[in-house]
Amino acid sequence: MRIRDLKGFGPKSEEILALVDVHSVDDFMAIDPFELYKRLKLNVKGTGLNSIYAIIGAREDKHWQEIAKTQKTEILLRLDDMGLAPK
């Protein structure tokens, strides 16, 4: 299985994740989703909230919109603790 095969991901996601040294599904699953989001936020222009929803969705095999709907508050609180919440 490749990163592009995870739910909600495709070839572009695979390219973007490679920019932060995530090259395989094993790499992707081994990193904390919030740490991965932080790396993306610092290194890839245009990284927004949908990215963390997509990361968590791919890990849980759920659509990113479902994650946004059911886990948004929890995610925003964690991002706030990390200093990464949107202003």
HTML snippet that shows the backbone in 3Dmol.js (N, CA, C, O; Angstrom):
<script src="https://3Dmol.org/build/3Dmol-min.js"></script>
<div id="view" style="width:600px;height:400px;position:relative"></div>
<script>
const pdb = `
ATOM      1  N   MET A   1       0.841  -1.179   0.000  1.00  0.00           N
ATOM      2  CA  MET A   1       0.000   0.000   0.000  1.00  0.00           C
ATOM      3  C   MET A   1       0.890   1.248   0.000  1.00  0.00           C
ATOM      4  O   MET A   1       1.936   1.290   0.647  1.00  0.00           O
ATOM      5  N   ARG A   2       0.442   2.252  -0.740  1.00  0.00           N
ATOM      6  CA  ARG A   2       1.159   3.512  -0.815  1.00  0.00           C
ATOM      7  C   ARG A   2       0.353   4.600  -0.098  1.00  0.00           C
ATOM      8  O   ARG A   2      -0.834   4.416   0.173  1.00  0.00           O
ATOM      9  N   ILE A   3       0.987   5.716   0.206  1.00  0.00           N
ATOM     10  CA  ILE A   3       0.297   6.827   0.867  1.00  0.00           C
ATOM     11  C   ILE A   3      -0.917   7.250   0.052  1.00  0.00           C
ATOM     12  O   ILE A   3      -1.974   7.537   0.614  1.00  0.00           O
ATOM     13  N   ARG A   4      -0.775   7.291  -1.256  1.00  0.00           N
ATOM     14  CA  ARG A   4      -1.884   7.703  -2.123  1.00  0.00           C
ATOM     15  C   ARG A   4      -3.096   6.774  -2.025  1.00  0.00           C
ATOM     16  O   ARG A   4      -4.191   7.141  -2.450  1.00  0.00           O
ATOM     17  N   ASP A   5      -2.909   5.582  -1.472  1.00  0.00           N
ATOM     18  CA  ASP A   5      -4.006   4.617  -1.337  1.00  0.00           C
ATOM     19  C   ASP A   5      -4.823   4.823  -0.054  1.00  0.00           C
ATOM     20  O   ASP A   5      -5.888   4.227   0.104  1.00  0.00           O
ATOM     21  N   LEU A   6      -4.328   5.658   0.853  1.00  0.00           N
ATOM     22  CA  LEU A   6      -5.066   5.927   2.089  1.00  0.00           C
ATOM     23  C   LEU A   6      -6.279   6.795   1.784  1.00  0.00           C
ATOM     24  O   LEU A   6      -6.260   7.599   0.852  1.00  0.00           O
ATOM     25  N   LYS A   7      -7.332   6.628   2.574  1.00  0.00           N
ATOM     26  CA  LYS A   7      -8.574   7.362   2.352  1.00  0.00           C
ATOM     27  C   LYS A   7      -8.324   8.870   2.365  1.00  0.00           C
ATOM     28  O   LYS A   7      -7.748   9.414   3.307  1.00  0.00           O
ATOM     29  N   GLY A   8      -8.771   9.525   1.301  1.00  0.00           N
ATOM     30  CA  GLY A   8      -8.677  10.972   1.205  1.00  0.00           C
ATOM     31  C   GLY A   8      -7.359  11.487   0.643  1.00  0.00           C
ATOM     32  O   GLY A   8      -7.203  12.690   0.436  1.00  0.00           O
ATOM     33  N   PHE A   9      -6.414  10.592   0.395  1.00  0.00           N
ATOM     34  CA  PHE A   9      -5.118  10.997  -0.135  1.00  0.00           C
ATOM     35  C   PHE A   9      -5.006  10.597  -1.603  1.00  0.00           C
ATOM     36  O   PHE A   9      -5.781   9.782  -2.103  1.00  0.00           O
ATOM     37  N   GLY A  10      -4.037  11.180  -2.271  1.00  0.00           N
ATOM     38  CA  GLY A  10      -3.772  10.861  -3.665  1.00  0.00           C
ATOM     39  C   GLY A  10      -2.326  11.179  -3.972  1.00  0.00           C
ATOM     40  O   GLY A  10      -1.526  11.363  -3.054  1.00  0.00           O
ATOM     41  N   PRO A  11      -1.971  11.247  -5.264  1.00  0.00           N
ATOM     42  CA  PRO A  11      -0.590  11.518  -5.647  1.00  0.00           C
ATOM     43  C   PRO A  11      -0.058  12.849  -5.086  1.00  0.00           C
ATOM     44  O   PRO A  11       1.100  12.920  -4.672  1.00  0.00           O
ATOM     45  N   LYS A  12      -0.876  13.882  -5.069  1.00  0.00           N
ATOM     46  CA  LYS A  12      -0.444  15.185  -4.551  1.00  0.00           C
ATOM     47  C   LYS A  12      -0.117  15.084  -3.063  1.00  0.00           C
ATOM     48  O   LYS A  12       0.882  15.647  -2.613  1.00  0.00           O
ATOM     49  N   SER A  13      -0.932  14.386  -2.304  1.00  0.00           N
ATOM     50  CA  SER A  13      -0.670  14.189  -0.875  1.00  0.00           C
ATOM     51  C   SER A  13       0.662  13.488  -0.674  1.00  0.00           C
ATOM     52  O   SER A  13       1.440  13.841   0.212  1.00  0.00           O
ATOM     53  N   GLU A  14       0.908  12.496  -1.504  1.00  0.00           N
ATOM     54  CA  GLU A  14       2.161  11.746  -1.431  1.00  0.00           C
ATOM     55  C   GLU A  14       3.356  12.670  -1.678  1.00  0.00           C
ATOM     56  O   GLU A  14       4.367  12.581  -0.981  1.00  0.00           O
ATOM     57  N   GLU A  15       3.241  13.548  -2.662  1.00  0.00           N
ATOM     58  CA  GLU A  15       4.310  14.509  -2.971  1.00  0.00           C
ATOM     59  C   GLU A  15       4.540  15.475  -1.808  1.00  0.00           C
ATOM     60  O   GLU A  15       5.680  15.755  -1.435  1.00  0.00           O
ATOM     61  N   ILE A  16       3.452  15.973  -1.249  1.00  0.00           N
ATOM     62  CA  ILE A  16       3.554  16.936  -0.142  1.00  0.00           C
ATOM     63  C   ILE A  16       4.183  16.281   1.083  1.00  0.00           C
ATOM     64  O   ILE A  16       5.049  16.876   1.725  1.00  0.00           O
ATOM     65  N   LEU A  17       3.764  15.077   1.411  1.00  0.00           N
ATOM     66  CA  LEU A  17       4.308  14.395   2.583  1.00  0.00           C
ATOM     67  C   LEU A  17       5.794  14.074   2.395  1.00  0.00           C
ATOM     68  O   LEU A  17       6.551  14.060   3.366  1.00  0.00           O
ATOM     69  N   ALA A  18       6.207  13.820   1.173  1.00  0.00           N
ATOM     70  CA  ALA A  18       7.624  13.557   0.902  1.00  0.00           C
ATOM     71  C   ALA A  18       8.480  14.781   1.231  1.00  0.00           C
ATOM     72  O   ALA A  18       9.655  14.644   1.570  1.00  0.00           O
ATOM     73  N   LEU A  19       7.897  15.970   1.131  1.00  0.00           N
ATOM     74  CA  LEU A  19       8.630  17.196   1.452  1.00  0.00           C
ATOM     75  C   LEU A  19       9.024  17.268   2.926  1.00  0.00           C
ATOM     76  O   LEU A  19       9.953  17.989   3.292  1.00  0.00           O
ATOM     77  N   VAL A  20       8.314  16.518   3.769  1.00  0.00           N
ATOM     78  CA  VAL A  20       8.626  16.498   5.211  1.00  0.00           C
ATOM     79  C   VAL A  20       9.094  15.106   5.640  1.00  0.00           C
ATOM     80  O   VAL A  20       8.901  14.690   6.782  1.00  0.00           O
ATOM     81  N   ASP A  21       9.711  14.401   4.694  1.00  0.00           N
ATOM     82  CA  ASP A  21      10.343  13.094   4.942  1.00  0.00           C
ATOM     83  C   ASP A  21       9.384  11.991   5.378  1.00  0.00           C
ATOM     84  O   ASP A  21       9.744  11.126   6.176  1.00  0.00           O
ATOM     85  N   VAL A  22       8.171  12.026   4.856  1.00  0.00           N
ATOM     86  CA  VAL A  22       7.224  10.933   5.063  1.00  0.00           C
ATOM     87  C   VAL A  22       7.042  10.285   3.694  1.00  0.00           C
ATOM     88  O   VAL A  22       6.400  10.847   2.806  1.00  0.00           O
ATOM     89  N   HIS A  23       7.620   9.087   3.539  1.00  0.00           N
ATOM     90  CA  HIS A  23       7.688   8.453   2.219  1.00  0.00           C
ATOM     91  C   HIS A  23       6.891   7.158   2.104  1.00  0.00           C
ATOM     92  O   HIS A  23       6.739   6.618   1.009  1.00  0.00           O
ATOM     93  N   SER A  24       6.392   6.667   3.211  1.00  0.00           N
ATOM     94  CA  SER A  24       5.668   5.388   3.169  1.00  0.00           C
ATOM     95  C   SER A  24       4.504   5.427   4.155  1.00  0.00           C
ATOM     96  O   SER A  24       4.423   6.312   5.008  1.00  0.00           O
ATOM     97  N   VAL A  25       3.626   4.473   4.027  1.00  0.00           N
ATOM     98  CA  VAL A  25       2.514   4.350   4.971  1.00  0.00           C
ATOM     99  C   VAL A  25       3.068   4.097   6.375  1.00  0.00           C
ATOM    100  O   VAL A  25       2.533   4.612   7.357  1.00  0.00           O
ATOM    101  N   ASP A  26       4.130   3.312   6.468  1.00  0.00           N
ATOM    102  CA  ASP A  26       4.745   3.068   7.782  1.00  0.00           C
ATOM    103  C   ASP A  26       5.256   4.377   8.397  1.00  0.00           C
ATOM    104  O   ASP A  26       5.053   4.625   9.586  1.00  0.00           O
ATOM    105  N   ASP A  27       5.917   5.212   7.592  1.00  0.00           N
ATOM    106  CA  ASP A  27       6.371   6.527   8.079  1.00  0.00           C
ATOM    107  C   ASP A  27       5.179   7.340   8.561  1.00  0.00           C
ATOM    108  O   ASP A  27       5.214   7.941   9.634  1.00  0.00           O
ATOM    109  N   PHE A  28       4.130   7.351   7.757  1.00  0.00           N
ATOM    110  CA  PHE A  28       2.927   8.139   8.049  1.00  0.00           C
ATOM    111  C   PHE A  28       2.278   7.686   9.357  1.00  0.00           C
ATOM    112  O   PHE A  28       1.897   8.511  10.187  1.00  0.00           O
ATOM    113  N   MET A  29       2.158   6.392   9.529  1.00  0.00           N
ATOM    114  CA  MET A  29       1.495   5.866  10.728  1.00  0.00           C
ATOM    115  C   MET A  29       2.374   6.002  11.981  1.00  0.00           C
ATOM    116  O   MET A  29       1.862   6.015  13.100  1.00  0.00           O
ATOM    117  N   ALA A  30       3.674   6.101  11.792  1.00  0.00           N
ATOM    118  CA  ALA A  30       4.595   6.160  12.933  1.00  0.00           C
ATOM    119  C   ALA A  30       4.668   7.550  13.571  1.00  0.00           C
ATOM    120  O   ALA A  30       5.076   7.682  14.725  1.00  0.00           O
ATOM    121  N   ILE A  31       4.279   8.572  12.831  1.00  0.00           N
ATOM    122  CA  ILE A  31       4.408   9.931  13.352  1.00  0.00           C
ATOM    123  C   ILE A  31       3.084  10.412  13.938  1.00  0.00           C
ATOM    124  O   ILE A  31       2.012  10.129  13.403  1.00  0.00           O
ATOM    125  N   ASP A  32       3.176  11.132  15.027  1.00  0.00           N
ATOM    126  CA  ASP A  32       1.986  11.735  15.631  1.00  0.00           C
ATOM    127  C   ASP A  32       1.350  12.678  14.606  1.00  0.00           C
ATOM    128  O   ASP A  32       2.054  13.483  13.996  1.00  0.00           O
ATOM    129  N   PRO A  33       0.034  12.593  14.405  1.00  0.00           N
ATOM    130  CA  PRO A  33      -0.601  13.426  13.383  1.00  0.00           C
ATOM    131  C   PRO A  33      -0.414  14.927  13.611  1.00  0.00           C
ATOM    132  O   PRO A  33      -0.342  15.696  12.652  1.00  0.00           O
ATOM    133  N   PHE A  34      -0.335  15.341  14.865  1.00  0.00           N
ATOM    134  CA  PHE A  34      -0.153  16.759  15.153  1.00  0.00           C
ATOM    135  C   PHE A  34       1.283  17.202  14.881  1.00  0.00           C
ATOM    136  O   PHE A  34       1.515  18.336  14.461  1.00  0.00           O
ATOM    137  N   GLU A  35       2.234  16.322  15.117  1.00  0.00           N
ATOM    138  CA  GLU A  35       3.628  16.616  14.776  1.00  0.00           C
ATOM    139  C   GLU A  35       3.782  16.713  13.258  1.00  0.00           C
ATOM    140  O   GLU A  35       4.499  17.579  12.755  1.00  0.00           O
ATOM    141  N   LEU A  36       3.111  15.826  12.538  1.00  0.00           N
ATOM    142  CA  LEU A  36       3.146  15.871  11.082  1.00  0.00           C
ATOM    143  C   LEU A  36       2.532  17.173  10.580  1.00  0.00           C
ATOM    144  O   LEU A  36       3.086  17.814   9.687  1.00  0.00           O
ATOM    145  N   TYR A  37       1.410  17.563  11.138  1.00  0.00           N
ATOM    146  CA  TYR A  37       0.774  18.825  10.754  1.00  0.00           C
ATOM    147  C   TYR A  37       1.723  19.994  11.016  1.00  0.00           C
ATOM    148  O   TYR A  37       1.831  20.904  10.194  1.00  0.00           O
ATOM    149  N   LYS A  38       2.408  19.969  12.157  1.00  0.00           N
ATOM    150  CA  LYS A  38       3.365  21.030  12.488  1.00  0.00           C
ATOM    151  C   LYS A  38       4.467  21.109  11.431  1.00  0.00           C
ATOM    152  O   LYS A  38       4.816  22.196  10.971  1.00  0.00           O
ATOM    153  N   ARG A  39       5.005  19.964  11.054  1.00  0.00           N
ATOM    154  CA  ARG A  39       6.042  19.934  10.011  1.00  0.00           C
ATOM    155  C   ARG A  39       5.523  20.528   8.709  1.00  0.00           C
ATOM    156  O   ARG A  39       6.198  21.326   8.058  1.00  0.00           O
ATOM    157  N   LEU A  40       4.304  20.121   8.342  1.00  0.00           N
ATOM    158  CA  LEU A  40       3.713  20.628   7.103  1.00  0.00           C
ATOM    159  C   LEU A  40       3.491  22.135   7.191  1.00  0.00           C
ATOM    160  O   LEU A  40       3.809  22.875   6.259  1.00  0.00           O
ATOM    161  N   LYS A  41       2.953  22.573   8.300  1.00  0.00           N
ATOM    162  CA  LYS A  41       2.662  23.994   8.504  1.00  0.00           C
ATOM    163  C   LYS A  41       3.942  24.831   8.371  1.00  0.00           C
ATOM    164  O   LYS A  41       3.915  25.923   7.803  1.00  0.00           O
ATOM    165  N   LEU A  42       5.042  24.323   8.888  1.00  0.00           N
ATOM    166  CA  LEU A  42       6.304  25.053   8.848  1.00  0.00           C
ATOM    167  C   LEU A  42       6.998  24.998   7.479  1.00  0.00           C
ATOM    168  O   LEU A  42       7.793  25.878   7.149  1.00  0.00           O
ATOM    169  N   ASN A  43       6.696  23.967   6.689  1.00  0.00           N
ATOM    170  CA  ASN A  43       7.457  23.734   5.454  1.00  0.00           C
ATOM    171  C   ASN A  43       6.675  23.798   4.152  1.00  0.00           C
ATOM    172  O   ASN A  43       7.275  23.900   3.082  1.00  0.00           O
ATOM    173  N   VAL A  44       5.353  23.741   4.220  1.00  0.00           N
ATOM    174  CA  VAL A  44       4.560  23.687   2.992  1.00  0.00           C
ATOM    175  C   VAL A  44       3.531  24.814   3.009  1.00  0.00           C
ATOM    176  O   VAL A  44       2.585  24.804   3.795  1.00  0.00           O
ATOM    177  N   LYS A  45       3.738  25.773   2.131  1.00  0.00           N
ATOM    178  CA  LYS A  45       2.827  26.912   2.035  1.00  0.00           C
ATOM    179  C   LYS A  45       1.406  26.428   1.722  1.00  0.00           C
ATOM    180  O   LYS A  45       1.204  25.527   0.908  1.00  0.00           O
ATOM    181  N   GLY A  46       0.438  27.047   2.385  1.00  0.00           N
ATOM    182  CA  GLY A  46      -0.962  26.711   2.137  1.00  0.00           C
ATOM    183  C   GLY A  46      -1.513  25.612   3.020  1.00  0.00           C
ATOM    184  O   GLY A  46      -2.666  25.213   2.857  1.00  0.00           O
ATOM    185  N   THR A  47      -0.716  25.111   3.955  1.00  0.00           N
ATOM    186  CA  THR A  47      -1.200  24.076   4.864  1.00  0.00           C
ATOM    187  C   THR A  47      -2.211  24.704   5.816  1.00  0.00           C
ATOM    188  O   THR A  47      -1.900  25.668   6.515  1.00  0.00           O
ATOM    189  N   GLY A  48      -3.419  24.152   5.838  1.00  0.00           N
ATOM    190  CA  GLY A  48      -4.479  24.682   6.689  1.00  0.00           C
ATOM    191  C   GLY A  48      -5.146  23.592   7.498  1.00  0.00           C
ATOM    192  O   GLY A  48      -4.674  22.456   7.544  1.00  0.00           O
ATOM    193  N   LEU A  49      -6.248  23.948   8.135  1.00  0.00           N
ATOM    194  CA  LEU A  49      -6.951  23.007   9.000  1.00  0.00           C
ATOM    195  C   LEU A  49      -7.392  21.740   8.284  1.00  0.00           C
ATOM    196  O   LEU A  49      -7.393  20.660   8.873  1.00  0.00           O
ATOM    197  N   ASN A  50      -7.764  21.867   7.019  1.00  0.00           N
ATOM    198  CA  ASN A  50      -8.192  20.665   6.299  1.00  0.00           C
ATOM    199  C   ASN A  50      -7.082  19.620   6.263  1.00  0.00           C
ATOM    200  O   ASN A  50      -7.350  18.423   6.165  1.00  0.00           O
ATOM    201  N   SER A  51      -5.839  20.079   6.344  1.00  0.00           N
ATOM    202  CA  SER A  51      -4.710  19.137   6.333  1.00  0.00           C
ATOM    203  C   SER A  51      -4.713  18.244   7.572  1.00  0.00           C
ATOM    204  O   SER A  51      -4.511  17.035   7.458  1.00  0.00           O
ATOM    205  N   ILE A  52      -4.938  18.819   8.746  1.00  0.00           N
ATOM    206  CA  ILE A  52      -4.966  17.984   9.959  1.00  0.00           C
ATOM    207  C   ILE A  52      -6.176  17.061   9.927  1.00  0.00           C
ATOM    208  O   ILE A  52      -6.094  15.913  10.364  1.00  0.00           O
ATOM    209  N   TYR A  53      -7.292  17.552   9.416  1.00  0.00           N
ATOM    210  CA  TYR A  53      -8.471  16.680   9.297  1.00  0.00           C
ATOM    211  C   TYR A  53      -8.180  15.515   8.353  1.00  0.00           C
ATOM    212  O   TYR A  53      -8.558  14.377   8.630  1.00  0.00           O
ATOM    213  N   ALA A  54      -7.510  15.801   7.240  1.00  0.00           N
ATOM    214  CA  ALA A  54      -7.181  14.753   6.266  1.00  0.00           C
ATOM    215  C   ALA A  54      -6.183  13.751   6.840  1.00  0.00           C
ATOM    216  O   ALA A  54      -6.304  12.547   6.611  1.00  0.00           O
ATOM    217  N   ILE A  55      -5.196  14.250   7.587  1.00  0.00           N
ATOM    218  CA  ILE A  55      -4.203  13.361   8.201  1.00  0.00           C
ATOM    219  C   ILE A  55      -4.887  12.399   9.164  1.00  0.00           C
ATOM    220  O   ILE A  55      -4.661  11.190   9.112  1.00  0.00           O
ATOM    221  N   ILE A  56      -5.714  12.937  10.034  1.00  0.00           N
ATOM    222  CA  ILE A  56      -6.410  12.089  11.008  1.00  0.00           C
ATOM    223  C   ILE A  56      -7.394  11.164  10.298  1.00  0.00           C
ATOM    224  O   ILE A  56      -7.520   9.994  10.659  1.00  0.00           O
ATOM    225  N   GLY A  57      -8.084  11.682   9.297  1.00  0.00           N
ATOM    226  CA  GLY A  57      -9.015  10.860   8.526  1.00  0.00           C
ATOM    227  C   GLY A  57      -8.320   9.686   7.862  1.00  0.00           C
ATOM    228  O   GLY A  57      -8.827   8.565   7.893  1.00  0.00           O
ATOM    229  N   ALA A  58      -7.169   9.932   7.263  1.00  0.00           N
ATOM    230  CA  ALA A  58      -6.424   8.846   6.598  1.00  0.00           C
ATOM    231  C   ALA A  58      -5.982   7.798   7.608  1.00  0.00           C
ATOM    232  O   ALA A  58      -6.002   6.603   7.313  1.00  0.00           O
ATOM    233  N   ARG A  59      -5.588   8.231   8.782  1.00  0.00           N
ATOM    234  CA  ARG A  59      -5.158   7.290   9.825  1.00  0.00           C
ATOM    235  C   ARG A  59      -6.329   6.451  10.327  1.00  0.00           C
ATOM    236  O   ARG A  59      -6.164   5.281  10.672  1.00  0.00           O
ATOM    237  N   GLU A  60      -7.519   7.066  10.365  1.00  0.00           N
ATOM    238  CA  GLU A  60      -8.700   6.379  10.901  1.00  0.00           C
ATOM    239  C   GLU A  60      -9.605   5.792   9.815  1.00  0.00           C
ATOM    240  O   GLU A  60     -10.661   5.237  10.117  1.00  0.00           O
ATOM    241  N   ASP A  61      -9.186   5.917   8.541  1.00  0.00           N
ATOM    242  CA  ASP A  61      -9.962   5.440   7.390  1.00  0.00           C
ATOM    243  C   ASP A  61     -11.349   6.081   7.351  1.00  0.00           C
ATOM    244  O   ASP A  61     -12.359   5.410   7.140  1.00  0.00           O
ATOM    245  N   LYS A  62     -11.365   7.415   7.563  1.00  0.00           N
ATOM    246  CA  LYS A  62     -12.609   8.189   7.532  1.00  0.00           C
ATOM    247  C   LYS A  62     -12.404   9.398   6.634  1.00  0.00           C
ATOM    248  O   LYS A  62     -11.279   9.858   6.442  1.00  0.00           O
ATOM    249  N   HIS A  63     -13.491   9.904   6.091  1.00  0.00           N
ATOM    250  CA  HIS A  63     -13.437  11.099   5.261  1.00  0.00           C
ATOM    251  C   HIS A  63     -13.067  12.293   6.133  1.00  0.00           C
ATOM    252  O   HIS A  63     -13.503  12.382   7.281  1.00  0.00           O
ATOM    253  N   TRP A  64     -12.257  13.221   5.590  1.00  0.00           N
ATOM    254  CA  TRP A  64     -11.801  14.363   6.377  1.00  0.00           C
ATOM    255  C   TRP A  64     -12.957  15.197   6.901  1.00  0.00           C
ATOM    256  O   TRP A  64     -12.852  15.785   7.978  1.00  0.00           O
ATOM    257  N   GLN A  65     -14.065  15.260   6.156  1.00  0.00           N
ATOM    258  CA  GLN A  65     -15.209  16.056   6.613  1.00  0.00           C
ATOM    259  C   GLN A  65     -15.849  15.445   7.852  1.00  0.00           C
ATOM    260  O   GLN A  65     -16.363  16.169   8.704  1.00  0.00           O
ATOM    261  N   GLU A  66     -15.823  14.143   7.959  1.00  0.00           N
ATOM    262  CA  GLU A  66     -16.335  13.480   9.157  1.00  0.00           C
ATOM    263  C   GLU A  66     -15.464  13.836  10.366  1.00  0.00           C
ATOM    264  O   GLU A  66     -15.974  14.074  11.461  1.00  0.00           O
ATOM    265  N   ILE A  67     -14.162  13.867  10.156  1.00  0.00           N
ATOM    266  CA  ILE A  67     -13.242  14.248  11.227  1.00  0.00           C
ATOM    267  C   ILE A  67     -13.508  15.693  11.642  1.00  0.00           C
ATOM    268  O   ILE A  67     -13.584  15.996  12.833  1.00  0.00           O
ATOM    269  N   ALA A  68     -13.650  16.582  10.663  1.00  0.00           N
ATOM    270  CA  ALA A  68     -13.915  17.995  10.960  1.00  0.00           C
ATOM    271  C   ALA A  68     -15.205  18.157  11.759  1.00  0.00           C
ATOM    272  O   ALA A  68     -15.288  18.989  12.663  1.00  0.00           O
ATOM    273  N   LYS A  69     -16.186  17.368  11.420  1.00  0.00           N
ATOM    274  CA  LYS A  69     -17.496  17.465  12.076  1.00  0.00           C
ATOM    275  C   LYS A  69     -17.468  16.892  13.496  1.00  0.00           C
ATOM    276  O   LYS A  69     -18.076  17.458  14.404  1.00  0.00           O
ATOM    277  N   THR A  70     -16.774  15.787  13.687  1.00  0.00           N
ATOM    278  CA  THR A  70     -16.853  15.077  14.971  1.00  0.00           C
ATOM    279  C   THR A  70     -15.709  15.376  15.936  1.00  0.00           C
ATOM    280  O   THR A  70     -15.844  15.150  17.139  1.00  0.00           O
ATOM    281  N   GLN A  71     -14.579  15.883  15.421  1.00  0.00           N
ATOM    282  CA  GLN A  71     -13.414  16.068  16.293  1.00  0.00           C
ATOM    283  C   GLN A  71     -12.849  17.486  16.266  1.00  0.00           C
ATOM    284  O   GLN A  71     -11.773  17.732  16.812  1.00  0.00           O
ATOM    285  N   LYS A  72     -13.558  18.415  15.641  1.00  0.00           N
ATOM    286  CA  LYS A  72     -13.033  19.764  15.436  1.00  0.00           C
ATOM    287  C   LYS A  72     -12.597  20.440  16.739  1.00  0.00           C
ATOM    288  O   LYS A  72     -11.485  20.963  16.815  1.00  0.00           O
ATOM    289  N   THR A  73     -13.439  20.437  17.746  1.00  0.00           N
ATOM    290  CA  THR A  73     -13.108  21.122  18.996  1.00  0.00           C
ATOM    291  C   THR A  73     -11.857  20.541  19.630  1.00  0.00           C
ATOM    292  O   THR A  73     -10.957  21.278  20.032  1.00  0.00           O
ATOM    293  N   GLU A  74     -11.801  19.235  19.718  1.00  0.00           N
ATOM    294  CA  GLU A  74     -10.642  18.546  20.296  1.00  0.00           C
ATOM    295  C   GLU A  74      -9.361  18.884  19.525  1.00  0.00           C
ATOM    296  O   GLU A  74      -8.314  19.134  20.123  1.00  0.00           O
ATOM    297  N   ILE A  75      -9.456  18.886  18.203  1.00  0.00           N
ATOM    298  CA  ILE A  75      -8.307  19.188  17.361  1.00  0.00           C
ATOM    299  C   ILE A  75      -7.859  20.630  17.560  1.00  0.00           C
ATOM    300  O   ILE A  75      -6.667  20.894  17.713  1.00  0.00           O
ATOM    301  N   LEU A  76      -8.800  21.556  17.559  1.00  0.00           N
ATOM    302  CA  LEU A  76      -8.448  22.965  17.733  1.00  0.00           C
ATOM    303  C   LEU A  76      -7.814  23.233  19.093  1.00  0.00           C
ATOM    304  O   LEU A  76      -6.890  24.039  19.203  1.00  0.00           O
ATOM    305  N   LEU A  77      -8.304  22.564  20.117  1.00  0.00           N
ATOM    306  CA  LEU A  77      -7.711  22.731  21.450  1.00  0.00           C
ATOM    307  C   LEU A  77      -6.263  22.243  21.463  1.00  0.00           C
ATOM    308  O   LEU A  77      -5.387  22.898  22.028  1.00  0.00           O
ATOM    309  N   ARG A  78      -6.021  21.108  20.849  1.00  0.00           N
ATOM    310  CA  ARG A  78      -4.651  20.573  20.794  1.00  0.00           C
ATOM    311  C   ARG A  78      -3.742  21.491  19.983  1.00  0.00           C
ATOM    312  O   ARG A  78      -2.600  21.739  20.369  1.00  0.00           O
ATOM    313  N   LEU A  79      -4.249  21.995  18.859  1.00  0.00           N
ATOM    314  CA  LEU A  79      -3.457  22.921  18.050  1.00  0.00           C
ATOM    315  C   LEU A  79      -3.179  24.211  18.814  1.00  0.00           C
ATOM    316  O   LEU A  79      -2.097  24.785  18.696  1.00  0.00           O
ATOM    317  N   ASP A  80      -4.149  24.664  19.593  1.00  0.00           N
ATOM    318  CA  ASP A  80      -3.956  25.853  20.414  1.00  0.00           C
ATOM    319  C   ASP A  80      -2.849  25.633  21.441  1.00  0.00           C
ATOM    320  O   ASP A  80      -2.011  26.508  21.660  1.00  0.00           O
ATOM    321  N   ASP A  81      -2.854  24.464  22.064  1.00  0.00           N
ATOM    322  CA  ASP A  81      -1.797  24.125  23.023  1.00  0.00           C
ATOM    323  C   ASP A  81      -0.414  24.136  22.365  1.00  0.00           C
ATOM    324  O   ASP A  81       0.589  24.442  23.009  1.00  0.00           O
ATOM    325  N   MET A  82      -0.380  23.799  21.080  1.00  0.00           N
ATOM    326  CA  MET A  82       0.883  23.754  20.342  1.00  0.00           C
ATOM    327  C   MET A  82       1.258  25.103  19.727  1.00  0.00           C
ATOM    328  O   MET A  82       2.331  25.255  19.144  1.00  0.00           O
ATOM    329  N   GLY A  83       0.359  26.076  19.866  1.00  0.00           N
ATOM    330  CA  GLY A  83       0.591  27.376  19.252  1.00  0.00           C
ATOM    331  C   GLY A  83       0.353  27.381  17.749  1.00  0.00           C
ATOM    332  O   GLY A  83       0.884  28.230  17.033  1.00  0.00           O
ATOM    333  N   LEU A  84      -0.451  26.425  17.271  1.00  0.00           N
ATOM    334  CA  LEU A  84      -0.700  26.285  15.836  1.00  0.00           C
ATOM    335  C   LEU A  84      -2.148  26.532  15.435  1.00  0.00           C
ATOM    336  O   LEU A  84      -2.500  26.375  14.266  1.00  0.00           O
ATOM    337  N   ALA A  85      -2.992  26.915  16.391  1.00  0.00           N
ATOM    338  CA  ALA A  85      -4.407  27.143  16.068  1.00  0.00           C
ATOM    339  C   ALA A  85      -4.546  28.373  15.174  1.00  0.00           C
ATOM    340  O   ALA A  85      -3.787  29.333  15.302  1.00  0.00           O
ATOM    341  N   PRO A  86      -5.515  28.334  14.275  1.00  0.00           N
ATOM    342  CA  PRO A  86      -5.742  29.520  13.438  1.00  0.00           C
ATOM    343  C   PRO A  86      -6.169  30.696  14.298  1.00  0.00           C
ATOM    344  O   PRO A  86      -6.805  30.522  15.337  1.00  0.00           O
ATOM    345  N   LYS A  87      -5.820  31.867  13.865  1.00  0.00           N
ATOM    346  CA  LYS A  87      -6.158  33.078  14.627  1.00  0.00           C
ATOM    347  C   LYS A  87      -7.520  33.601  14.232  1.00  0.00           C
ATOM    348  O   LYS A  87      -7.972  34.613  14.767  1.00  0.00           O
TER     349      LYS A  87
END
`;
const viewer = $3Dmol.createViewer("view");
viewer.addModel(pdb, "pdb");
viewer.setStyle({}, {cartoon: {color: "spectrum"}});
viewer.zoomTo();
viewer.render();
</script>
